[in-house]
Amino acid sequence: MTALRKLGSSDLEVFPLALGGNVFGWTADEATSFAVLDAYAAAGGNFVDTADSYSAWIEGHKGGESETIIGKWVRARGNRDDVVIATKVSQHPEYPGLSAANIKAAADASLRRLGTDHIDLYYTHFDKPEIPVEEIIGALDELVRAGKVRHIAASNITAERLQESLDLSDREGLARYVALQPHYNLVSRDTYEGPLQDLASRTGLAAVPYFALAAGFLTGKYRPGTTVDSARAGRAAQYAESKRGQKVLAALDGIAAAHEAPIPTVALAWLAAQPTVAAPIASARTLEQLPPLLGVADLTLTDEELARLTAASA
């Protein structure tokens, strides 16, 4: 069995790959989503990441489609106590923002869709600087005290606002963020490294990076001059044309060959080895895409290999 990782200062222990739920109800229908979730759980996976807004960007969708599918799966399998469910607030079309009233209403809506009485990890999806941290943390603290949320976390937040939030929690004895979800991968390092990573390290926060495979670029299937049929192909193609992207691919190719491992496994292993990172997030819209993601749990790169990737991505 793969060893679970402690999530920051919380009592949550998670698999070293968080399964991204952004594709559920979007590029993966309900049956495929169930199959991916079943295979992830069968491999020992227990950490599922979603948001109340997934997949509101699709015509005819309202948001919450991913939560609904995850809720149906958990009820069908009877495994709620075995799964750490993370979801987020602030971007749902009907529940926008981080006012205290909205946070509480959005949490109740998420609980209904998930068909559960508690959320294990509740993120502020995008910080709203116009809302005082006292209001945000106060509302989140109420949810924790009511038993609706076990732990709270933040995503897309500046180091300054995060520090202010942590200081308030410590000073007033309120619920405290235990994790941070930053945009972070081999071709996007300055989105986390620096003040945010330093703060997470200093205050005991766990990082759960999103875009861990750079919109698919770090799977290795996007190369200069190639065309890939994917909803995210445009962003990945931009990385493929950059000098940094090509250097990273070359390093990944060599290390993957040495380990006889898929390229995305190596990219995730580099990320999982970075300071503060508990579990990268990656999604699979088909069963075939899942094994290379799960491989991160069993691949340990050498110090030399980590350094080679770090240098290539500089």
C-alpha positions in Angstrom: 0.0 0.0 0.0 1.2 3.5 -0.8 2.0 5.6 2.2 -0.4 8.4 2.7 0.9 12.0 3.4 -0.2 14.2 6.2 -2.0 17.3 5.0 -0.3 20.2 6.8 -1.4 20.6 10.4 -4.7 18.8 9.8 -5.6 15.3 10.8 -6.2 14.4 7.1 -3.9 11.8 5.5 -4.0 11.8 1.7 -2.7 9.8 -1.3 0.2 11.5 -3.0 -2.0 12.3 -6.1 -5.2 14.3 -5.7 -7.6 13.3 -8.4 -8.9 16.4 -10.2 -12.7 16.5 -10.6 -12.8 19.3 -13.1 -13.4 16.9 -16.0 -16.3 15.1 -14.4 -19.5 16.2 -16.2 -17.4 18.1 -18.7 -15.1 15.9 -20.9 -15.9 12.8 -18.9 -19.5 11.7 -18.7 -21.0 10.1 -15.5 -20.2 6.5 -16.5 -16.6 7.4 -17.4 -16.2 9.5 -14.2 -17.4 6.5 -12.1 -14.9 4.2 -13.8 -12.0 6.7 -13.2 -13.0 7.1 -9.6 -13.3 3.4 -9.1 -9.8 2.8 -10.6 -8.3 5.6 -8.5 -9.8 4.2 -5.3 -8.7 0.7 -6.2 -5.1 1.9 -6.4 -5.4 3.4 -2.9 -6.4 6.9 -3.9 -8.5 8.8 -1.4 -8.2 12.5 -2.3 -10.7 14.0 -4.7 -10.6 17.7 -5.7 -13.5 19.6 -7.1 -15.2 23.0 -7.0 -18.8 24.2 -6.9 -18.2 26.0 -10.2 -17.2 22.9 -12.2 -18.4 22.9 -15.1 -20.3 26.2 -15.3 -18.3 27.2 -18.4 -20.1 24.7 -20.6 -23.2 25.9 -22.4 -26.3 24.4 -20.6 -24.4 23.7 -17.4 -25.1 25.5 -14.1 -22.0 24.6 -12.1 -21.9 21.8 -9.6 -22.0 19.0 -12.2 -18.7 17.6 -10.9 -19.8 17.7 -7.2 -23.1 15.9 -8.2 -21.2 13.1 -9.9 -18.8 12.7 -7.0 -21.7 12.6 -4.6 -23.5 10.0 -6.6 -20.4 7.9 -6.8 -19.7 8.1 -3.0 -23.3 7.1 -2.3 -23.3 4.2 -4.8 -20.0 2.8 -3.3 -20.8 3.6 0.3 -17.3 4.8 0.9 -17.8 8.4 2.2 -15.6 7.8 5.2 -12.7 6.6 3.0 -12.6 9.6 0.7 -11.2 13.1 1.4 -13.4 15.4 -0.6 -12.1 18.9 -1.3 -14.3 21.6 -2.9 -14.2 25.3 -3.3 -16.3 28.5 -3.0 -16.4 31.9 -4.8 -16.9 31.1 -8.5 -20.3 29.4 -8.8 -22.6 31.6 -11.0 -25.3 31.5 -8.4 -23.0 31.9 -5.4 -20.2 34.3 -6.5 -17.8 35.9 -4.1 -16.7 35.5 -0.5 -19.2 37.4 1.6 -20.1 35.6 4.8 -23.6 35.0 3.6 -22.4 33.6 0.3 -19.8 31.3 1.8 -22.4 29.7 4.0 -25.1 29.4 1.3 -22.6 28.0 -1.2 -21.4 25.4 1.4 -24.9 24.2 1.9 -25.4 23.9 -1.8 -22.2 21.9 -2.2 -23.2 19.6 0.7 -26.6 18.9 -1.1 -24.9 18.1 -4.4 -22.3 15.9 -2.7 -25.0 14.2 -0.7 -22.9 14.4 2.5 -23.1 16.2 5.9 -19.5 17.5 5.8 -16.8 18.7 3.4 -13.3 17.5 4.4 -11.4 20.5 2.9 -13.1 23.7 1.9 -11.1 26.2 -0.3 -11.7 29.8 -1.0 -11.3 29.3 -4.8 -10.2 32.9 -5.7 -9.5 35.5 -3.0 -11.7 38.6 -3.1 -9.5 41.4 -1.7 -12.5 43.7 -1.3 -13.8 41.4 1.4 -12.0 41.7 4.8 -10.3 38.6 5.9 -12.3 38.9 9.2 -15.5 38.2 7.3 -14.1 35.3 5.3 -12.4 33.5 8.1 -15.3 34.3 10.4 -17.7 32.6 8.0 -15.4 29.6 7.5 -15.0 29.3 11.2 -18.8 29.0 11.6 -18.9 26.2 9.1 -16.2 24.3 11.0 -17.9 24.8 14.3 -21.2 23.6 12.8 -19.5 20.4 11.6 -20.2 21.2 8.0 -16.5 21.6 7.2 -13.5 19.8 8.7 -10.7 21.9 7.5 -10.2 25.1 5.5 -7.8 26.1 2.8 -7.0 28.8 0.2 -6.3 29.0 -3.5 -5.3 31.9 -5.7 -4.3 34.2 -2.9 -1.4 36.5 -2.4 1.2 35.9 0.3 0.1 39.2 2.0 -3.6 38.2 2.2 -2.7 34.7 3.3 -0.4 36.0 6.1 -3.2 38.3 7.2 -5.7 35.4 7.3 -3.3 33.2 9.3 -2.5 36.0 11.8 -6.2 36.6 12.4 -6.9 32.9 13.0 -4.0 32.6 15.4 -4.9 35.8 17.2 -8.7 35.1 17.6 -8.6 31.3 17.9 -10.5 30.8 14.7 -10.3 28.0 12.1 -7.0 28.2 10.3 -6.0 27.4 6.8 -4.2 24.1 6.6 -3.5 24.0 2.9 -2.8 26.1 -0.1 -3.7 25.3 -3.7 -1.3 27.2 -6.0 -0.7 27.1 -9.8 2.6 25.2 -9.9 4.4 22.9 -12.3 7.7 22.4 -14.1 7.0 25.2 -16.6 5.2 27.6 -14.1 7.4 27.9 -11.0 7.2 31.6 -10.2 3.4 31.2 -9.6 4.3 29.5 -6.3 8.1 29.6 -5.6 9.1 32.7 -3.6 6.9 34.4 -1.0 4.0 32.0 -1.1 6.1 28.9 -0.8 8.2 30.5 1.9 5.1 31.4 3.8 3.6 27.9 3.5 6.9 26.4 4.7 7.1 28.8 7.6 3.5 28.3 8.8 3.1 24.5 8.2 0.7 24.7 5.2 0.5 21.9 2.7 0.6 22.7 -1.0 -1.8 20.9 -3.4 -0.8 22.3 -6.8 -3.2 22.6 -9.6 -2.2 22.6 -13.4 0.3 20.1 -12.2 0.7 18.9 -15.8 0.5 22.3 -17.4 -2.8 21.8 -19.2 -1.5 18.5 -20.6 1.9 19.8 -21.9 3.8 17.8 -19.3 2.3 14.5 -20.6 4.7 14.8 -23.4 2.2 14.5 -26.2 2.5 18.2 -27.2 5.5 18.8 -29.3 6.5 21.6 -31.7 4.5 21.2 -34.9 2.1 18.6 -33.5 -1.7 18.9 -33.2 -3.6 17.3 -30.4 -7.4 17.1 -30.1 -8.0 18.4 -26.6 -10.1 21.1 -24.9 -6.9 22.5 -23.5 -4.6 22.1 -26.5 -4.1 25.9 -27.1 -2.4 26.5 -23.7 -0.3 23.4 -23.9 0.9 24.3 -27.4 2.2 27.6 -26.2 4.5 25.7 -23.8 5.6 23.4 -26.6 6.9 26.4 -28.7 8.9 27.9 -25.8 12.6 27.3 -25.2 11.9 26.4 -21.6 9.2 24.0 -22.6 11.5 22.2 -25.0 14.3 22.0 -22.4 11.9 20.5 -19.9 10.7 17.9 -22.4 14.2 16.9 -23.2 15.0 16.4 -19.6 11.8 14.5 -19.0 12.4 12.3 -22.0 15.8 11.2 -20.7 14.7 10.6 -17.1 11.5 8.8 -18.2 13.6 6.5 -20.4 16.0 5.7 -17.5 13.1 4.7 -15.3 11.0 3.1 -18.1 8.3 5.4 -16.8 5.7 7.6 -18.5 6.6 11.2 -18.9 3.7 12.6 -16.8 4.7 10.3 -14.0 8.2 11.9 -13.9 6.8 15.4 -14.1 4.4 14.7 -11.2 7.3 13.1 -9.2 9.3 16.2 -9.5 6.4 18.3 -8.2 5.6 15.9 -5.4 9.2 16.1 -4.2 9.2 19.9 -3.9 9.1 21.6 -0.5 5.7 21.8 1.1 3.9 19.8 -1.6 1.6 17.1 -0.2 -0.1 16.0 -3.4 -0.3 17.4 -6.9 -3.7 17.5 -8.6 -4.2 15.8 -12.0 -7.3 14.7 -13.8 -8.0 11.8 -16.2 -10.9 12.1 -18.6 -10.4 8.4 -19.6 -9.3 5.3 -17.8 -6.3 5.1 -20.1 -5.0 8.4 -18.8 -5.0 7.3 -15.1 -2.1 4.9 -14.7 0.6 7.4 -15.6 -0.8 9.7 -12.9 -1.1 7.0 -10.3 2.6 6.2 -11.0 3.7 9.2 -9.0 3.0 7.2 -5.8 5.8 4.7 -6.7 8.4 6.8 -8.4 11.2 8.4 -6.4 13.6 10.5 -8.5 17.3 10.8 -7.5 18.7 14.1 -6.3 20.6 14.4 -9.6 17.4 13.8 -11.6 15.5 16.4 -9.5 18.3 18.9 -10.0 18.4 18.2 -13.8 14.7 19.0 -14.1 15.0 22.0 -11.9 17.8 23.4 -14.1 15.9 22.7 -17.3 12.8 24.5 -16.0 14.7 27.6 -14.7 
